[in-house]
Amino acid sequence: MVEKGQSGDVESGGGAASSEELQREALDWLRRLTSGEVTSTDIEALDRWRAQSRAHRRAFARANLLWDVLEPVAREGGKRRPQTVLPSRPLGRRAFLTGTAAAAAAAGLAYVAIQPPLHLWPAISELTADYRTATGERREVSLASGVTVEMNTRTSLAARGADRAHRVELISGQVAVDVRGDASSPVIVAAADGQALADHAHFDIRRDDSSVCVTCSEGTVQVTCRSFAAVLGSGQQVRYDAQSLGPVVAVDSNIVTSWQRGLLLFRDVPLTQVVEEVNRYRPGKLVLLNDDLGRRKVVAGFRIDQIDDVVAYVSRTFGARTRSLPGGIVLLS
């Protein structure tokens, strides 16, 4: 495969690697600060590290936020595994980060490794990917002559080789697949419990955990899930999960694929859905605290490179109150 980063409103692959390195360094700083052995020299060194850039300060804010969200999620994970006994007293920040609590709460930590809170780090399955995009990043991968895959934000893709067809696995996220007429063989994109196959088409496939949505913009796409199958034509969409394959429906594929043009378009959808979608494109998280507000319908378009305009839109259009917290968290009520 050959890949290239998109220009303009997206980050390069190198930027994504740098962001991950900063997050690891920030977590190392947090461990040091909570070790009980921190010195004034350490504090001065941390101040110099944070002063290097806004990205450094943001990484440290997210690391600090980690404890606030991780303990309750870890405990919830422990409840799902009743055979594991957790400590009766609350875990301290120092105990947790130095690894003592990691052994005591192994079940809970395994859960958050699989389902990271607020997407603060990649899930274990995503680390096996051959290609990954960071928040707000797009990337184009060339599978072969006549076959390209464009990866959307927070997407993980694995190459599965080529025999009579080019095969990839969508581990998480969303891709747009372009299979031109001169392609040497069909393309198969496996996702969760099914797959999409095409030999001359343009289609979008998105995976959210075990739920998958396939949208055909041009040509035809064959979608299979277990023993079920459907054929999509231009402007058609189908969803499937671990249980079944849903009905084929007509959609506006221009809205589905608007992310490829650097846009997010919404047509008469509840604000709850808008917030869920926007959270894929920005660091941190928008949190709706008002159910009535979440049911308000939205007809709007936003530029991905100015995604925080959504907060001003919600405040201006619906009169919502906003409160910003460290780590990119914004409360909407």
C-alpha positions, 0 to 999 in steps of 0.5 A, spaced: 500 500 500 502 507 498 499 512 503 499 520 502 496 525 507 491 530 505 493 537 505 489 543 507 484 542 513 487 536 515 494 533 519 499 529 516 501 522 518 507 525 522 503 530 526 498 524 528 505 520 531 507 526 534 500 527 538 501 520 540 508 521 543 506 527 547 500 524 550 505 518 552 510 523 555 504 527 559 502 521 562 509 519 564 509 526 567 503 525 571 506 518 574 512 522 576 508 527 580 504 522 583 509 518 585 510 521 592 518 523 590 517 529 586 522 535 587 522 542 585 527 540 579 521 536 577 516 541 577 521 546 573 522 541 568 514 540 567 513 547 567 518 547 561 515 541 558 508 545 558 511 551 555 513 548 549 507 549 545 499 549 546 499 541 544 504 540 550 499 543 555 493 540 551 496 533 552 497 534 560 490 537 561 488 530 558 492 526 562 490 530 568 483 529 566 484 521 565 484 520 572 477 523 573 474 519 568 478 512 568 476 510 575 468 510 575 469 506 568 474 501 571 469 500 576 464 499 571 468 494 567 469 490 574 462 490 575 461 486 568 466 481 571 464 479 578 469 474 579 474 479 580 474 482 587 476 490 587 479 494 593 473 496 598 476 503 599 477 508 593 483 507 589 488 513 590 491 517 584 498 515 586 496 507 587 493 507 580 498 510 576 504 507 579 501 500 577 499 497 584 492 498 583 492 496 575 493 489 578 488 489 583 483 492 578 485 488 572 478 487 569 476 494 569 483 496 566 482 491 561 475 494 559 477 501 559 483 498 554 478 495 549 473 501 550 477 507 552 473 513 556 472 519 551 477 516 546 483 519 550 487 513 547 487 508 542 483 501 543 487 495 543 484 492 537 486 499 533 493 498 535 494 492 530 492 497 524 496 498 519 494 505 518 490 509 523 488 517 523 488 521 529 482 526 531 480 531 525 485 527 520 484 524 513 489 520 509 489 516 502 491 509 501 492 506 495 491 499 495 493 498 487 492 501 481 485 503 480 483 502 487 484 508 493 481 508 500 480 515 503 480 514 511 476 519 515 477 521 522 479 516 528 479 510 523 483 504 523 485 500 517 488 493 516 491 490 510 489 483 509 493 481 503 490 480 496 489 473 492 483 474 487 481 480 491 484 486 494 482 485 502 482 490 508 479 490 514 475 496 517 477 496 525 474 502 526 472 509 523 470 510 516 473 510 509 471 512 502 473 506 497 474 508 490 474 502 485 475 504 478 474 500 472 481 499 470 482 495 477 486 489 477 481 485 481 475 487 486 475 490 493 473 487 499 472 491 506 471 486 512 468 490 518 465 487 524 460 481 522 460 482 514 463 485 508 462 489 502 465 487 495 465 491 489 469 491 482 467 498 480 464 503 485 465 508 489 462 507 496 462 509 504 463 504 509 463 506 517 463 502 523 461 504 530 463 498 534 459 492 531 454 496 527 456 498 520 453 502 515 455 501 507 453 507 502 453 506 495 455 513 491 456 510 484 456 503 481 454 497 485 456 494 492 454 487 494 454 487 502 454 480 506 453 479 513 453 472 516 447 468 511 444 475 509 446 479 503 444 485 499 446 489 493 446 496 493 446 501 487 447 508 487 444 512 492 442 506 497 444 504 504 444 498 508 446 497 515 448 491 519 450 488 526 451 482 529 444 480 529 442 481 522 442 485 515 437 491 515 433 493 509 436 497 503 434 504 503 435 510 499 439 516 502 442 522 499 449 520 499 452 527 498 450 528 505 454 521 507 460 523 504 460 530 505 466 529 510 471 528 504 469 535 502 471 537 509 464 538 511 459 536 516 452 536 513 445 535 517 438 535 515 433 535 520 436 531 525 436 531 533 442 535 536 444 529 540 446 526 533 449 532 531 453 532 538 455 524 537 458 526 530 462 532 532 465 528 537 469 524 532 472 530 529 474 534 535 479 533 541 475 532 548 468 531 548 461 535 547 456 533 553 449 534 552 446 535 559 439 537 557 434 531 554 430 537 551 435 540 548 438 534 545 431 533 541 431 539 538 432 538 530 438 541 526 439 543 519 446 546 518 453 545 515 459 546 519 467 546 516 471 540 519 477 545 520 472 550 524 468 544 528 468 548 534 463 553 531 458 548 533 458 550 540 457 557 538 451 555 534 448 551 539 448 557 544 446 562 539 440 558 536 438 554 542 440 559 547 444 553 551 449 555 556 456 552 555 461 551 560 468 549 558 473 544 562 480 542 561 481 537 556 477 539 551 470 538 555 464 542 553 458 542 557 451 544 554 445 545 558 
